[in-house]
Amino acid sequence: MIPVCRLQDLPEGASVRIDTTPPIAVFHADGELFAVDDTCTHQDASLSDGWLEGASVECPLHAASFDLRTGMPLCLPARRALRTHQVTVDDGMVVVRVAADVCQVAEEGSAA
């Protein structure tokens, strides 16, 4: 599990990138918290720099959109889904439980 930031530091409509391998983006969107692999499956672009609309994110490079709840692409040019990760809030701290086969933290602890 990776501590990300205090919930109060991630307002609605904001995102934060976790420097893991691969990177993970955490979004506060549509009244919920979501975590997905940060790199667009179409081409190498950071989704944490993308645009949120409801529970979806649009890639800033070629406008591929993904459902943050499922990771599924909503339109071309993306064809592959993003990996999703579990997000919880523990005593006011946003915490990501990374899919078991996914990543290593780039630096000890967390990045925000």
N, C-alpha and C positions, 0 to 999 in steps of 0.2 A: 504494500500500500504506500502511496506517495502523497504526503501532505502538499497541497498546492498553494493555498492562501486563505486568509480569513474570508468568510462569506461577505462581510461588509466591504471588503476590498474588490469584490467582483460584482459590480452593479448589473442590473438587468440590461441586456444588450451588449455586454462586454465579453471579452474572451481573454484567455491567457495561454501561452505556449509553455509546455513542460519540456525541458531539454533532456529527453530520454532518447534511446535508440530503438525504434524510430520515435521522432517527436510526437507528442500528444497535445491536442488542443482541448481546452475546457471552455465551455460556453455557458453563459447564464442567459437563456432565451426562452421566451414563451412561458415564463414563470417557473422554469425547471433548470436543472443543471445537467449538462451532457458532456461526455468526453469521447472523442474519436481520434484516430490517427490524424495528425496534422497535415500530412502531405496529400494533395489531390491525387486520385488514382489515374487521372488522365495525363497529367504532366507535373513536374516538380514545382509545386507552388504551395505556400503556407496558407492553410484554410483559416488560421487564426487572424490573418490579415483580410479575410473575406467579409462579405456583407451578410448580416442576419436578417431573416424575414420569418417571423414565427419560429417554428422549430426546424428551420432549414438554413443552410449556409451556402452562399454562392462563392465559388472560387474567383479570386481576383485576376487570374490570368486569362482564362477562356470562358468564364461564366457557367461552368458546370455547377449544378446544384445538388446537394445531398440532404437527405432527411437525417437530422441529428438523432432521432429516436432509434433508427434502424441502421443507419449508415448507407442505405440504398441510394443510388444516383436517381435524381428526379428528371434529368434531361441530359442530352448529349452535350459535350463530347465524352463525358465520363460514362463508362460502361461497367466498371467494377465497384463494388461496395467498399466503404471504409470499415475498418475494424472499430467496434464500439467498446467502451470500457465502463465499468460501474463507477458511479460517483455518489458519495455520501457526504453528509455534514456531521462532524463529530465535535461537539462542544464549540461550535462556531467556526471550525476549520473545515475547508473543502478538502476532501480526500479522494484520490482515484485508486481504484483497485484495477490494476493492469491485467489484461488477458494474459494467462499463464505463459503462453508461448511467445510473448511479444518482445519485451525490451529489458534494457538495463538503464539505470539512471546514469546520465553522463557525468554528473558530479555527485558526491555523497550528499544525501538529503534530497532537497527539492529545488526547483527553479520557479520563479514567478514572473 
